[in-house]
Amino acid sequence: MDDTQQDNSLHFLDYWRVIRSRKEIILAVALLVVLTGAGVTFILPRIFMAEAVIKVQEDGTDIDVFQRQVMPGYNPFFLRTQYETIRSKPILYEVIRNLNLNEEWGKELGEDGKPLRKEQTLQVLKNSISVEQFRDTSLIAIKAFREDPIESARIANEIAQVYKDYRLSMKRREIKRAIDALKNELQKQQDKVEDAENAMEQIRKDLGISMVTKGIRADKVRLQQLEADRIAARVDMLVRKARVDQLSELQGDELMNAALYIVNDPMLVSTRQRLMDVSVQLELVLESYGENHPEVRRLVASKKELESQLYDALEGLKKGLRADYEVAQEKYETLEMELNAARSMDIDAEGERFLPFEKAERTLMVQRSILDALRARVAQEGIELEVPRTPVEIIDPAEPPLRPVSPKLYLNIVISVILGLVAGIGLAYFIEYLDTSVKTVDDVERHLGLPVLGVIPQKVRPLIEEGPGSPHAEAYRVLRTNMQFANQGVTGGAYAVLSGGVGEGKSTTLFNLAYVCAQLGDKVLIVDSDLRRPVQHTMLNMSNRFGLTNVLMRDVPIEESIKATSVPNLHFLPSGKLPRSSLGLLDSQKMRELVKSLKARYDYVYFDSPPVMGVSDASILASEVDAVLLVVQYRKYPRLISARAKRILDNVGANVIGVVLNNINIMRDDYYYYYHSYYSHYYNAPEDNEPIGRNETSDT
């Protein structure tokens, strides 16, 4: 359990370490994105938005003229239809014509100031407007986006006005077409009435019947009354029969919809409206919740209850209509029987004289009633045509805006900052993923299988320049102590300090290590065995004229080549000038004899070796010394270089005791920062504390 928690914390610290180490990249990318976003924001044209708000309702007169208007039920598709109508071509083309946009926008967008084609202007206009519905209201917002604030307000108001005129003109055209059709039927009915009058007059003349105006007999009056009652009863019966037949053939929603118009029952209309409201609420709730949600289940139960009530009411309605029809039928049949009896009596009294005349008279009455109904309907529609209608009301006219809505400077900058940080962090992690160099102690131990004996900070100079009080010296003291433990407690001997590649700081590491050992009283010799690129003599400011090459070629005795330095207990054997023919110069036998001779003279002999990769001298030297110290520079070369150097050393039988992780950027890595801070705090302890002795430092 503890190991798991520790691993997780380490992983988190690794992520934070990547951000710390790549902060320059992250900040550079973030700054670039922010500057780009700000530049684009300032370059983009300023867009102004004007908004006109209209109230849209279904067609109807402003006042009730002949009968009370029944408010239609909720239609969820009405506003959506009007939304699309506003954006339709008839509306927008009318706006283009009224505002002369072809020519005005042609001067701005067209070639050589030529007017735009109608289709081009329509596309620009569509891209410049937006139509939005206010939720749960009958209000629609018409928004126009243009660089000119006055033009945006003008376009929004014009679209609202054109749509309002369109709705009014469309309804008026419908009513006019209906009136024209009614007038046509009225003329036809007038002809039928005239034909019926002529036919009745001809029958009267043929039968010699005089028109009775006074002294009408009681039986004749009774016969006429019965005939009128029979006709009314028959009409009533047929109407009720038609209702029953229509409702009997319908089922489900068709029965429900038809019943609302045939019967016009207020309770039925109210129940149907409640059912539609519950259905709409159920659809809205299902968009956010599942079928088992309490609110969904409550609405489903309400819907089923309302449907049950509605269908029960419809069944009761059907039974009631059928009962009314049967009563009307019995009434009609009774009147028919009485009329037949009265007619028989009249026929017996009058014979066949009045029968044709009465038929013609009844026909004329029916035709006249139809004519009167048509005349009333034409007059009613004509009056309704003139009654004011307000299907569209402009609630809030558009006004020229004072400030642009786009581009939004602060929002764009905030988004740019966020995107820049995300892009910078992503790039940092991507670079870190591609970076296969050694970055941590764990990398060394995991990939090289060697312990890390020392961690050297960045920008460390030779200690001879920094002086004996340098805070960096403590890192090399720890390195010396760890080397003793890694070498199984054996002190002294010959060591080769080398690296996998060039420039990893092995020469400085070797010099400072030798310097610290000399400070602690050990007799130390530095051998600059990097014959091709010697640097130790520059640190000591000494001549490199004679040295190791002369000793190996037996030109100069070794005693004459070794030089004392300004540091007590520290001696130096330069590399000497490399001869033209250096083949076999670092022969194993010669080096073996030299190493053996030097070990007898000094406590520590440190060989500054050339890099392992590409130079065979390092392998020869590593095989002859007691131990090898491998220097790996922090974030310098891929891990494969150090791993390859380790394999080469293993192949020649070198005793690689550990690794020095060099040139650590302490300010970028929290772990190394605290590591170095501990050394500095420990080294710079107050003077009144007990000083640390030589033996105590060695045991650290």
Secondary structure by P-SEA (a helix, b strand, c coil): caaaaaaaaaaaaaaaaaaaaaaaaaaaaaaaaaaaaaaaaaaccbbbbbbbbbbbbcccccccccccccccccccaaaaaaaaaaacaaaaaaaaaaaaaaaaaaaccccccccccaaaaaaaaaaabbbbbcccccbbbbbbbcccaaaaaaaaaaaaaaaaaaaaaaaaaaaaaaaaaaaaaaaaaaaaaaaaaaaaaaaaaaaccccccccccaaaaaaaaaaaaaaaaaaaaaaaaaaaaaaaaccaaaaaaaaaaacccaaaaaaaaaaaaaaaaaaaaaaccccccaaaaaaaaaaaaaaaaaaaaaaaaaaaaaaaaaaaaaaaaaaaaaaaaaaaaaaaaccccaaaaaaaaaaaaaaaaaaaaaaaaaaaaaaaaacccccccccbbbccccccccccaaaaaaaaaaaaaaaaaaaaaaaaaaccccccaaaaaacccccccccccccccccccccccccaaaaaaaaaaaaaaaaccccccbbbbbcccccccaaaaaaaaaaaaaaaccbbbbbccccccccccccccccccccaaaaaaccccccccccccccccbbbbccccccccccccccaaaaaaaaaaaaacccbbbbbcccccccaaaaaaaacccbbbbbbccccccaaaaaaaaaaaaaacccccccccccccccccaaaaaaaaaaaaaaacccccccccaaaaaac
